[in-house]
Amino acid sequence: MKDKISLGINLRSFKPYKVMIVEDAEPLRMLLKKTLEKEEFRVVTMAENGKITMDILRNPELEKPDFAFVDLEMPIKGGIETIQEIRREFPIIKIILLTGHKETQVDNLSSLKIDGYIEKPFDKESVFTTLASIIGRKNFSKS
């Protein structure tokens, strides 16, 4: 992948960012992990449902991510409830929704205050364009 994407932002400058992946499908978790690590993002943790996610985030001994990629539909505790809890307890974490739904359906979830979304199946460009958009915002500050 080229170091610069269409937004003209250098991906190599992103390497200090920490990421959490919350996705029930293991092949997608691993693909996203590999995609991010190739560009030197640090995947600090992964979870297959919202309950595990919140247990990890509430553990004071574990690193908190800068970004959380959260699947919309998961067993045990789904994406909507998980996103609401992350927003309430860890408002500095930027949330990127992973969904198989189209943009019009995602717009109906605007109350969740997500920072971005990626439609599944995803490609590298959509992942990094979404991240670049969030990182490039003036109100984003790395923790």
C-alpha positions as a Markdown table, in Angstrom:
| # | Residue | x | y | z |
|---|---|---|---|---|
| 1 | Met | 0.0 | 0.0 | 0.0 |
| 2 | Lys | 1.2 | 3.5 | -0.8 |
| 3 | Asp | 2.3 | 5.7 | 2.1 |
| 4 | Lys | -0.2 | 8.4 | 1.1 |
| 5 | Ile | -3.9 | 7.8 | 0.4 |
| 6 | Ser | -6.3 | 10.0 | -1.5 |
| 7 | Leu | -6.6 | 12.5 | 1.4 |
| 8 | Gly | -2.8 | 13.2 | 1.2 |
| 9 | Ile | -2.1 | 12.1 | 4.8 |
| 10 | Asn | 1.0 | 10.2 | 5.5 |
| 11 | Leu | 0.0 | 6.8 | 7.0 |
| 12 | Arg | 3.5 | 6.4 | 8.6 |
| 13 | Ser | 2.7 | 9.3 | 10.9 |
| 14 | Phe | -0.1 | 7.2 | 12.5 |
| 15 | Lys | 2.1 | 4.6 | 14.1 |
| 16 | Pro | 1.7 | 5.6 | 17.7 |
| 17 | Tyr | -2.1 | 5.0 | 17.6 |
| 18 | Lys | -3.6 | 2.1 | 19.5 |
| 19 | Val | -6.5 | 0.1 | 18.3 |
| 20 | Met | -9.1 | -2.3 | 19.7 |
| 21 | Ile | -11.0 | -4.6 | 17.3 |
| 22 | Val | -14.5 | -5.8 | 18.4 |
| 23 | Glu | -15.9 | -8.3 | 15.9 |
| 24 | Asp | -17.5 | -11.7 | 16.4 |
| 25 | Ala | -16.2 | -13.2 | 13.1 |
| 26 | Glu | -12.6 | -14.3 | 13.7 |
| 27 | Pro | -11.5 | -14.1 | 10.0 |
| 28 | Leu | -12.6 | -10.5 | 9.9 |
| 29 | Arg | -10.8 | -9.7 | 13.2 |
| 30 | Met | -7.6 | -11.2 | 11.9 |
| 31 | Leu | -7.9 | -9.5 | 8.5 |
| 32 | Leu | -8.4 | -6.1 | 10.1 |
| 33 | Lys | -5.6 | -6.7 | 12.6 |
| 34 | Lys | -3.2 | -7.7 | 9.8 |
| 35 | Thr | -4.3 | -4.7 | 7.7 |
| 36 | Leu | -3.7 | -2.2 | 10.6 |
| 37 | Glu | -0.4 | -3.7 | 11.7 |
| 38 | Lys | 1.0 | -3.6 | 8.2 |
| 39 | Glu | 0.8 | 0.2 | 8.5 |
| 40 | Glu | 2.2 | 0.1 | 12.1 |
| 41 | Phe | -0.9 | 0.7 | 14.1 |
| 42 | Arg | -0.8 | -1.1 | 17.4 |
| 43 | Val | -3.7 | -3.5 | 17.9 |
| 44 | Val | -3.7 | -3.6 | 21.7 |
| 45 | Thr | -6.7 | -6.0 | 22.1 |
| 46 | Met | -9.4 | -7.8 | 20.3 |
| 47 | Ala | -12.8 | -9.1 | 21.5 |
| 48 | Glu | -15.7 | -11.1 | 20.0 |
| 49 | Asn | -18.5 | -9.4 | 21.8 |
| 50 | Gly | -19.5 | -6.3 | 23.8 |
| 51 | Lys | -19.3 | -8.0 | 27.2 |
| 52 | Ile | -15.7 | -9.0 | 26.7 |
| 53 | Thr | -14.9 | -5.5 | 25.3 |
| 54 | Met | -16.2 | -3.7 | 28.4 |
| 55 | Asp | -14.4 | -6.1 | 30.7 |
| 56 | Ile | -11.2 | -5.4 | 28.9 |
| 57 | Leu | -11.7 | -1.6 | 28.9 |
| 58 | Arg | -12.7 | -1.5 | 32.6 |
| 59 | Asn | -9.5 | -3.3 | 33.6 |
| 60 | Pro | -7.2 | -0.5 | 34.9 |
| 61 | Glu | -4.0 | -2.6 | 34.1 |
| 62 | Leu | -4.7 | -2.8 | 30.4 |
| 63 | Glu | -3.9 | -0.1 | 27.8 |
| 64 | Lys | -6.8 | 1.9 | 26.5 |
| 65 | Pro | -7.1 | 2.2 | 22.7 |
| 66 | Asp | -7.3 | 5.5 | 20.7 |
| 67 | Phe | -9.7 | 3.8 | 18.3 |
| 68 | Ala | -12.3 | 1.0 | 18.6 |
| 69 | Phe | -13.6 | -0.8 | 15.6 |
| 70 | Val | -16.9 | -2.1 | 16.7 |
| 71 | Asp | -19.2 | -4.6 | 14.9 |
| 72 | Leu | -22.9 | -3.7 | 14.9 |
| 73 | Glu | -24.2 | -7.2 | 15.2 |
| 74 | Met | -22.6 | -9.5 | 17.8 |
| 75 | Pro | -23.9 | -12.2 | 20.2 |
| 76 | Ile | -24.2 | -11.6 | 24.0 |
| 77 | Lys | -23.9 | -7.8 | 23.9 |
| 78 | Gly | -24.3 | -6.2 | 20.5 |
| 79 | Gly | -22.7 | -3.2 | 19.0 |
| 80 | Ile | -25.3 | -0.6 | 19.9 |
| 81 | Glu | -25.2 | -1.3 | 23.6 |
| 82 | Thr | -21.4 | -1.6 | 23.5 |
| 83 | Ile | -21.0 | 1.7 | 21.7 |
| 84 | Gln | -23.3 | 3.4 | 24.2 |
| 85 | Glu | -21.2 | 2.1 | 27.1 |
| 86 | Ile | -17.9 | 3.0 | 25.5 |
| 87 | Arg | -19.2 | 6.6 | 24.9 |
| 88 | Arg | -20.4 | 6.9 | 28.5 |
| 89 | Glu | -17.3 | 5.4 | 30.2 |
| 90 | Phe | -14.5 | 6.2 | 27.8 |
| 91 | Pro | -15.6 | 9.2 | 25.7 |
| 92 | Ile | -12.1 | 9.9 | 24.4 |
| 93 | Ile | -12.0 | 6.6 | 22.4 |
| 94 | Lys | -12.9 | 7.2 | 18.8 |
| 95 | Ile | -15.4 | 4.6 | 17.6 |
| 96 | Ile | -15.6 | 3.2 | 14.0 |
| 97 | Leu | -18.6 | 1.1 | 13.3 |
| 98 | Leu | -18.2 | -2.1 | 11.3 |
| 99 | Thr | -21.4 | -3.0 | 9.5 |
| 100 | Gly | -22.8 | -5.0 | 6.7 |
| 101 | His | -25.6 | -2.4 | 6.4 |
| 102 | Lys | -25.7 | 0.4 | 3.8 |
| 103 | Glu | -25.1 | 4.1 | 4.6 |
| 104 | Thr | -28.8 | 4.9 | 4.8 |
| 105 | Gln | -29.2 | 2.3 | 7.5 |
| 106 | Val | -26.2 | 3.6 | 9.4 |
| 107 | Asp | -27.6 | 7.2 | 9.3 |
| 108 | Asn | -30.5 | 5.9 | 11.4 |
| 109 | Leu | -27.9 | 5.2 | 14.2 |
| 110 | Ser | -26.7 | 8.9 | 14.4 |
| 111 | Ser | -27.7 | 9.0 | 18.1 |
| 112 | Leu | -24.7 | 6.7 | 18.8 |
| 113 | Lys | -22.3 | 9.5 | 17.9 |
| 114 | Ile | -19.8 | 7.2 | 16.1 |
| 115 | Asp | -16.7 | 8.8 | 14.6 |
| 116 | Gly | -16.9 | 6.8 | 11.4 |
| 117 | Tyr | -18.1 | 3.6 | 9.8 |
| 118 | Ile | -16.9 | 1.0 | 7.4 |
| 119 | Glu | -19.1 | -1.3 | 5.4 |
| 120 | Lys | -18.2 | -5.0 | 5.3 |
| 121 | Pro | -16.7 | -6.4 | 3.4 |
| 122 | Phe | -14.1 | -3.7 | 3.8 |
| 123 | Asp | -10.9 | -3.0 | 1.9 |
| 124 | Lys | -7.6 | -1.3 | 3.0 |
| 125 | Glu | -8.5 | 2.0 | 1.5 |
| 126 | Ser | -11.8 | 2.3 | 3.3 |
| 127 | Val | -10.1 | 1.5 | 6.6 |
| 128 | Phe | -7.3 | 4.1 | 6.2 |
| 129 | Thr | -9.5 | 6.7 | 4.6 |
| 130 | Thr | -11.8 | 6.5 | 7.6 |
| 131 | Leu | -8.9 | 6.7 | 10.1 |
| 132 | Ala | -7.3 | 9.6 | 8.2 |
| 133 | Ser | -10.6 | 11.5 | 8.3 |
| 134 | Ile | -10.8 | 11.1 | 12.1 |
| 135 | Ile | -7.1 | 11.8 | 12.7 |
| 136 | Gly | -7.3 | 14.9 | 10.5 |
| 137 | Arg | -10.1 | 16.5 | 12.4 |
| 138 | Lys | -9.0 | 19.5 | 14.4 |
| 139 | Asn | -10.8 | 18.3 | 17.5 |
| 140 | Phe | -9.0 | 15.0 | 17.7 |
| 141 | Ser | -6.3 | 14.8 | 20.3 |
| 142 | Lys | -4.3 | 11.6 | 21.0 |
| 143 | Ser | -4.5 | 10.5 | 24.6 |
